Amino acid sequence: MRKQTLVKLALVLVALIVVPWLFLRTLQDTIAAPYSVPEGSLSGWTLVLAEPTRPAVWAAGLQPPNLFRAGLFDQLFDRTMVSMTSPVDDVLPIVLDSELRGGPAAELSPEAIRQAANEAGLEQVSLRPICMAVKRETFAGRTREFFFVVFDVPEVDAFRRRLAELAGEGVGPETFGPLDLILPIAGSDTAFAGWWPVVVDREVDCQAPVG
């Protein structure tokens, strides 16, 4: 009788250990599975400039085709099952508003920015998504989350170097330098601007490939 009791206790202990482990393993595999995007949706993005009267973290960006971000948002929700919100702007920033504040860079006109983007062929490039990434921070006793897709677009680097040339010699090395290119997807609250400037650590932030 005692032996049977010990066997039952052992089975219960195994269940208490193995079942949660299997659940966490399945959850991790689901989160790490690649995200899919529609064929042909990584080219033909539209250059957009922020309206001067409307505050934004970006001054210029690339806007994806309709439903591109919505599709990734749905896939993210299916994996996390957590209520989240999307940012108002559906834009991948390529020039930050802060980069045009003060100094010679402030003299760059929208026409000059658009011309530099046209020279770089930004509306014809094919973007390369790297991963779905997440930033987390503790705030007011809870954890805030910010999900975004990381991109590699060498043409944007050339475009930003051209802006530095147009701005003149007074531009410091920090202006129009390397910029982590990200498309915001979702957040745990609406305070998306508070995450900027975003510095991506791909080893830590990336959760799953996108393609």
TILOVEX-195411 format. One line per 4 residues: number of its first residue (from 1); for each residue x, y, z of C-alpha. Coordinates in nm, 3 decimals. Layout:
REM TILOVEX-195411
NUM	X,Y,Z | ...;
REM end
This chain:
REM TILOVEX-195411
1	0.000,0.000,0.000 | 0.282,0.232,0.092 | 0.461,0.149,-0.231 | 0.151,0.237,-0.436;
5	0.125,0.568,-0.253 | 0.487,0.647,-0.327 | 0.436,0.561,-0.695 | 0.133,0.788,-0.713;
9	0.325,1.071,-0.547 | 0.610,1.021,-0.790 | 0.370,1.037,-1.086 | 0.215,1.355,-0.950;
13	0.558,1.512,-0.907 | 0.656,1.414,-1.260 | 0.333,1.565,-1.393 | 0.391,1.887,-1.201;
17	0.738,1.918,-1.352 | 0.693,1.781,-1.703 | 0.359,1.939,-1.799 | 0.469,2.299,-1.725;
21	0.800,2.231,-1.899 | 0.621,2.102,-2.210 | 0.389,2.403,-2.203 | 0.679,2.649,-2.181;
25	0.871,2.462,-2.451 | 0.569,2.476,-2.683 | 0.519,2.845,-2.608 | 0.883,2.921,-2.682;
29	0.869,2.726,-3.008 | 0.554,2.916,-3.110 | 0.706,3.256,-3.030 | 1.027,3.171,-3.217;
33	0.848,3.047,-3.532 | 0.902,3.270,-3.838 | 0.652,3.545,-3.915 | 0.521,3.556,-4.272;
37	0.459,3.858,-4.492 | 0.272,3.870,-4.826 | 0.477,3.805,-5.137 | 0.587,4.128,-5.299;
41	0.510,4.338,-4.990 | 0.874,4.421,-4.920 | 0.912,4.655,-5.215 | 0.730,4.964,-5.334;
45	0.713,5.132,-4.994 | 0.613,5.499,-5.007 | 0.826,5.786,-4.884 | 0.631,6.003,-4.637;
49	0.726,6.328,-4.464 | 0.576,6.426,-4.130 | 0.347,6.726,-4.117 | 0.525,7.017,-3.945;
53	0.221,7.093,-3.728 | 0.181,6.736,-3.604 | 0.428,6.609,-3.341 | 0.602,6.282,-3.434;
57	0.927,6.105,-3.352 | 1.006,6.083,-3.723 | 1.053,6.351,-3.989 | 1.071,6.112,-4.285;
61	0.989,5.747,-4.324 | 0.883,5.462,-4.548 | 0.521,5.351,-4.540 | 0.445,4.982,-4.611;
65	0.161,4.856,-4.830 | -0.187,4.839,-4.681 | -0.240,4.562,-4.424 | 0.132,4.480,-4.400;
69	0.153,4.580,-4.036 | -0.198,4.450,-3.960 | -0.096,4.102,-4.075 | 0.205,4.099,-3.845;
73	-0.005,4.237,-3.559 | -0.254,3.950,-3.599 | 0.025,3.691,-3.600 | 0.174,3.849,-3.289;
77	-0.160,3.841,-3.108 | -0.215,3.476,-3.205 | 0.113,3.388,-3.034 | 0.095,3.605,-2.724;
81	-0.284,3.626,-2.671 | -0.218,3.959,-2.496 | -0.421,4.271,-2.557 | -0.203,4.532,-2.731;
85	-0.240,4.852,-2.930 | -0.093,4.970,-3.260 | 0.079,5.305,-3.313 | -0.109,5.572,-3.507;
89	0.163,5.605,-3.770 | 0.228,5.312,-4.001 | 0.582,5.424,-4.081 | 0.939,5.296,-4.070;
93	1.138,5.608,-3.963 | 1.445,5.692,-4.172 | 1.500,6.045,-4.033 | 1.412,6.131,-3.675;
97	1.251,6.461,-3.587 | 1.523,6.519,-3.327 | 1.789,6.505,-3.601 | 1.642,6.815,-3.765;
101	1.627,7.022,-3.446 | 1.885,7.299,-3.439 | 2.210,7.345,-3.630 | 2.260,7.319,-4.006;
105	2.036,7.012,-4.031 | 1.738,7.229,-3.937 | 1.781,7.411,-4.267 | 1.712,7.100,-4.472;
109	1.385,7.152,-4.657 | 1.127,6.880,-4.723 | 1.212,6.916,-5.091 | 1.580,6.847,-5.023;
113	1.495,6.539,-4.815 | 1.261,6.410,-5.084 | 1.520,6.471,-5.357 | 1.788,6.283,-5.160;
117	1.544,5.993,-5.109 | 1.467,5.987,-5.482 | 1.840,5.984,-5.563 | 1.882,5.686,-5.331;
121	1.586,5.511,-5.497 | 1.418,5.442,-5.165 | 1.075,5.383,-5.316 | 1.220,5.116,-5.547;
125	1.430,4.917,-5.299 | 1.341,4.576,-5.162 | 1.354,4.586,-4.784 | 1.512,4.302,-4.588;
129	1.334,4.215,-4.263 | 1.556,4.064,-3.996 | 1.331,3.972,-3.707 | 1.034,4.047,-3.486;
133	1.184,4.206,-3.176 | 1.061,4.327,-2.838 | 1.173,4.581,-2.581 | 1.053,4.552,-2.222;
137	1.080,4.784,-1.924 | 0.930,4.808,-1.578 | 0.711,5.113,-1.527 | 0.474,5.196,-1.239;
141	0.484,4.839,-1.110 | 0.411,4.670,-1.442 | 0.602,4.559,-1.750 | 0.568,4.766,-2.066;
145	0.630,4.597,-2.401 | 0.711,4.731,-2.747 | 0.714,4.497,-3.049 | 0.875,4.595,-3.379;
149	1.030,4.450,-3.694 | 1.399,4.517,-3.756 | 1.511,4.586,-4.113 | 1.838,4.610,-4.305;
153	1.819,4.869,-4.585 | 2.167,4.975,-4.705 | 2.010,5.235,-4.934 | 1.886,5.424,-4.627;
157	2.246,5.452,-4.503 | 2.344,5.612,-4.836 | 2.044,5.845,-4.815 | 2.141,5.960,-4.466;
161	2.501,6.021,-4.571 | 2.366,6.239,-4.851 | 2.162,6.439,-4.600 | 2.478,6.499,-4.397;
165	2.647,6.632,-4.711 | 2.356,6.862,-4.787 | 2.350,6.993,-4.430 | 2.712,7.104,-4.456;
169	3.024,7.094,-4.242 | 2.853,7.207,-3.923 | 2.677,6.873,-3.880 | 2.824,6.661,-3.601;
173	2.909,6.290,-3.638 | 2.602,6.192,-3.436 | 2.363,6.353,-3.688 | 2.255,6.124,-3.970;
177	2.480,5.851,-3.837 | 2.379,5.483,-3.818 | 2.009,5.442,-3.740 | 1.839,5.119,-3.637;
181	1.554,5.077,-3.886 | 1.239,4.946,-3.723 | 0.870,4.929,-3.806 | 0.661,4.955,-3.486;
185	0.398,4.679,-3.468 | 0.239,4.686,-3.123 | 0.275,4.798,-2.765 | 0.123,4.740,-2.426;
189	0.015,5.107,-2.418 | -0.012,5.407,-2.649 | 0.308,5.583,-2.533 | 0.516,5.472,-2.832;
193	0.718,5.795,-2.847 | 0.869,5.713,-2.508 | 1.066,5.423,-2.660 | 1.265,5.649,-2.894;
197	1.544,5.662,-2.984 | 1.546,5.284,-3.021 | 1.883,5.106,-3.002 | 1.844,4.744,-3.111;
201	2.045,4.460,-2.958 | 1.970,4.182,-3.204 | 2.109,3.913,-2.978 | 1.872,4.012,-2.698;
205	1.572,4.178,-2.865 | 1.505,3.950,-3.165 | 1.244,3.682,-3.101 | 1.169,3.532,-3.443;
209	1.267,3.577,-3.809 | 1.038,3.756,-4.055 | 1.011,3.668,-4.420;
REM end
